[in-house]
Amino acid sequence: MARDGITFGWFLPSSGDAVNLGDPKGRIPTTRAMLDEVVDAVDNGGFKYLLIPVNTTCWEATVLASYYIARTRNVAPLLALRAGYVNPALAARMFATLDQMAEGRLCINLIAGINDDEAVADGIGDVKAVRYEKMDEEVEIMKRLWSSTEPIGYVGKHYRVNQVVEPKPFQKPHPPFFLGGGSAQAAEISAKHSTVHLFWGDKPDVIAGKVRDMKALAAKYGRADALNFGMRLQIICRDTEAEAWDEAHRLIAGAKRFDFVNMRTGAAAVEGIRRTSDANRRVWELLEQSGDDMKIHPHLWTGISTVRIGAGIAVVGNPQQVAATLQEFVDAGCSTFCLSGYPHAEAARTFSTKVMPLFEGHIADRLPAVA
């Protein structure tokens, strides 16, 4: 049975959408009209947050978040803090100002970046381990700046900050932090700072074990009960199971394996990502294990991972089967779901009208709370 306090979020495809990931003619370019349609579906569909991505093919996330904060009334942007990209005092002002303007509709996504090559191309020379070190300091600095009325006198390995900032966030003590990462370093920082630790798609029993491990890690910081857990998943939902599987197979028909639609370098990005992304290595491990039908569970499918980096595990089925599979993750300890599907506006409307009602009475009326 579903637990109370479940939240659903959706993904904004700011690098372009698609009706077929294997056919260039099936791609939908990024335009304001396309983004508006997705955001309208999400804002009016009962979703609590909107993940705005930041890879190199995407439109700039902070600008999009600012625009859609003004244009929406319900959904909260889940906006990235990219380690090493912005001075933490400036980041504290930016996030607090957005939170004030949105009257508490903001979440912060802690991002170290998917590989070192992309960071170097952006002019950021730090390896991923250093970016995580900076992330830890950046979050600590922001928390102190948001809670202090005096200069904070922070001295760390990477930053020295002795400032006081205004405004303070609208949400108290601050907006919720999300972090999704598969490395030990990511887990440590999430245990220390996150409101929500996001797992990419995996088998529900594996996720249950990861939840237990993360709770034990968070206990070191006195946060065993403060950390929430969520899943980052794709959704392919149709009225019947047969229609859903037909759509899944059609979605990647004709695609070249590892010719990624969301990376400029396509297949050339694979080795760089393998070197630096534990989460992607796990997704590709599941793909290898899934066999010809690409299933790791009766309704969990790895096919999108052949054409998309990041979260490529999809829940496939009719509304009842999709809801039952999500319930398995709820039973494993997860309370929030960050979702996407192709094309995104249509998939969001399908989920909100056909799947979300199956969780009626168990959906939270607010964002995950900072504890």
N, C-alpha and C positions, 0 to 999 in steps of 0.2 A: 504494500500500500504506500502511496506517495506520502512523503513527509511534508509538513508545512514549511513555508519559507523558501520555496523554489523560485528562482528567477531565470528568465530567458533573455539572451542578447542575440544580436544579429551582426553580420559583417557587411561593411560598405565596400563594394568592389571598385576602388578608385584607380585600379590599373586596367579596368575594362571588365565586361561581363561576357557571357557566352551562352548560346543554346547548344553548341557542340564544341568540345575542347579539342577535337581532333581535326577540325576543318576550319581554316582561316576565314571562310565565308560565314562560319557560325559564330564568330567573335562579334561582340558589341562594344564599340569604342567608348571611352570615357567622355561623357558630355554632362553638362549641368542637368539636362533633362533626364538622362538616365539615372544620375545620382539622386535627383529630386524624387523620382518615382520609387526608388528603393527606400529612401528616408521616410517618405510619406507612409509606405506600407509598414515600416517598422514603428514609426511614431504612433500610428493609429492601431497597431496590431497587438498591443499588450506587452511588447518587449521593453525591458528596463534599460538596456544599454546598447550602444552601437560601436563595434570595434572598427576603428579607422586605421588601416595598415600603413606601413612606412617603408616598404622595400623600394628599390630604385625605379620601379616601373609605375609607382603610385603618384597621384597628385599630393601636394603637401598637406600633411594631416592637421597641423595646427590651424591653418587657414580654413580648411574644411570644417573642423570642429567649431571654430568661431562663427562661421556662416550658419551652420545648422543649429547651433545653440539659439541663435536669433530666430530661426525659422520654425523650430519645433516647440512643443509644449510638454512632452512626456518623457522622451528618451534621453539618456545621458551619453554623451560621447565617451568612449573608452580610448583615451588619447595617450600616445606613447611618450615616456621619458626615455630617450635614447642615450645610453651611458656614454659620456664623453663628448656629446654633441653641443650641449648648452651649459653655460655656467650655472651652478645650482642656485645662486641667489636670484638670477634672472628667471630660472625655471620656477622658483617658489612664487615670484610675483605673477608670472604668466598663469600658472595653474590656479592660484588664489583669485586672480582677477576673473578668469573664466568661470570659476565656481561661484563667485559673487554674481556675475552677470546672468548665470543660469539658475541662480537661487538653489544651488545644491545638486544640479544635474551634471556631474562630472565624475569620471573614474580615471585612474592613472595606470597605464600599462607599462611595466618595467621591462625594457628591451635592451639586450646586449648585442643584438644583431646576429643574423643567421650564419655569417662566415666572415673571416678576416679580409678576404679579397674585396668584398663589397665595401667594407669600412675603409680600406686603403684607397679604393677608387673615389670615395667621398672626401679623402684628405685626412682621415682619422687613422693614425699609424699604430694605435694600441692593439695588441693581440686580445683575444676574447677574455682571457683570464684577467688582464688589466682592466678591460672595460667593466667586468663584474666588480672588481675592486672599487672602481670609480662609482659604479651604481650604488654600492653599499654606502659610500661616503655621501653621495648626492642625496639619497633618501634621508640619511641621518641629519644632514644640514637643513633640508627642507622642513623636516619635522621640528627641528629646533627653531628655525626662523618663524614658523607658523605659531609657535607657542610662546615666544619670547617678546617682551617689550623693550629689551635691552640688547645691544650688540652681543652676539653669541660667543665670540672668541674661540671659534672652532679651528683646530690644527690637526690635520690628518696627513696621510701619506701623499695624497694627490691634491688636496685643496686646503687653503687657509682662508676662512671667511670670518669677518668680524663686523657684522652688519645687523640691522633691524629692518624688516620689510613690512610694507602695507600694500594691499589689504591682507588681512587674515582670511582664511577660507570661510565660506558660508557654512560648509559641513564641519561639524566639530567631532573630534579634534582636527580632522582633515579628510579629504576625499579618500575613498577606498583604493588601495593598491592591488593590482592584479600582476601576477608573474607566471609565465609559462616557459619552462625550460627543463631539459632532461639531465643536466649535469649535476654533480655533487655541489659545485659552487653555486649554481642556480638554486638548488634546494636549500642550501644554508641561508642565502639571502632572503629567500621566500619565507622560510621558517622564522626569520628575525623580523621581517618587515611587512609581509603581505597580509591583505585582508582575504584574498582569494588566490590559491595556487591552482592554476589551470593545467590539466593534463591533456595531451593530444590523444586521439583515439587509440584504444587498446582494448583488450579483453576485460570484461567487468571484474573477473577474479584477480587479474593483475592489478587493476586500479585499486581494488580493496586493499591489496598488500601495500601499494604505494601510499595510500591514505594512512595506514598504520605507521609506516616509516616516517612520513612527514609529521604526523602528530608527535612521535617520539622526538624528532629533531626540534620541533617547535617548543617542546617541553623544556629544553635547555634554556630557552629565553622566557619561560613562564607563560607561553602562548599556546599551549596544547589545545585549549578551548577557544582561542581567538581566531585560529586559522580555518577558513572555509575552503571547500574544494569544488572544482568545476571541470567540465569537459569541453574541449574545442572539437566540434564535429561538423561534418557535412550532412545534409538531409536530402534524401530522394524519396518523396512520399507521393503515392498515387492512390486512387480509390481501391485498387486491387493489388495484391502482391505481384501478380504477373505483369501488370502495367508498370509497376515500380522497377522491377528488374529489367524490363525492356528499355525503360528510360535510362537506367544506369549504363547498360551496354551501349545504347545509342550515343550517350553523352561523350564517350571516349572513342567512338568508332573512327578508325582511320588515323588515330594518333600515333606518333612515333614515341617509343618508350624513352622517358627522361628528356624529352624536348619540352621543357617547362614553359607554360604559358605566362607565368608570373616572374620570370627572370630574363633580363636582356640577353644574357649569355647562354640561355637554353641548356643543352646537354653539357656544355663546357663547364657549367657551374657544379657538376656532381662531385668532383673530387675535392674541391674547396669546401663544399658543405659537409662531405663525409669527414674531413679533417677536424671540423670545428663544431658541428652540431650533433650533440647526443640525441636530441629529440628526433631529428631527421633520420639518423641512423636507425633508431628504433622503428620508425615508420617504414623504412625500406626493409628492415628485418621482417616485419610483419608481412610486407608484400611478398617477400621471398618464401615465407612459410605458407602463404595462403593458397598456393597451387593454381591450377588452371581456372578455377571459378573465382579466385581472388576473395574468398570468404574466410574470415577468422572467427565467425560466429554466424548463426543462422541469418542475422540481419545486419552484420557489419562487413563492409566491403572495402577493399584496398585499392580499387581501380583508379580512383582519382589521383593517387600517389604516383602513378606512372606519368602524369602530365602536369603536376602541380607540386612545388615544394611546400613544406609546411604541413598544415593539418589536412590530410587527404583521406582520412578514414570516414566513410559515409554510413549512416543508418539508412537502410533500404527496406521499404515495405509499405503496407497500407497504414492508415492512421493508428489503428489499434496496435499493430506490430511496432511501429516507430515509438509510440508511447511506452509500450511494454519494455522495449530495449532501453530507453532512457530511464525507466524505472529500475532496471538492473544497476545502472550507475548510481541512482539515488540510494539504493540498498547498499552499494559499495561505499557510500559516504559523501557523495557529491550533491550539492544543492544548487548549482548554477550551470547553465548550458550556453556556451557561446557558439552560435550556429551559423551556417551558410548553406546556400544551394543555388542551382543554376536553372534559369536566370534568376537573379536574386530577389527582385520585387515579387515575381510570381511565386517563388518558393516560400518567401516570407508570408505572403497572404495565405498560401495553402497551409502552412504550419500553424498560423495564428487562428485560422477558422476551423481546422480539422483535427489538429493534435493538441493544441493548448487547452481546448475545452475539456479534454480528458483528464486534466490536472486541476479542474475547477475545485476551489476550496483549499488548495494547497500552494497557491502562488502568492509570493510576498508582494506587499504593496509598496516596497521601497528597495533601494539598492542594498547589497550586503553591507552590514554595519561594521564600522571600525571598532575594535574592542581593545 
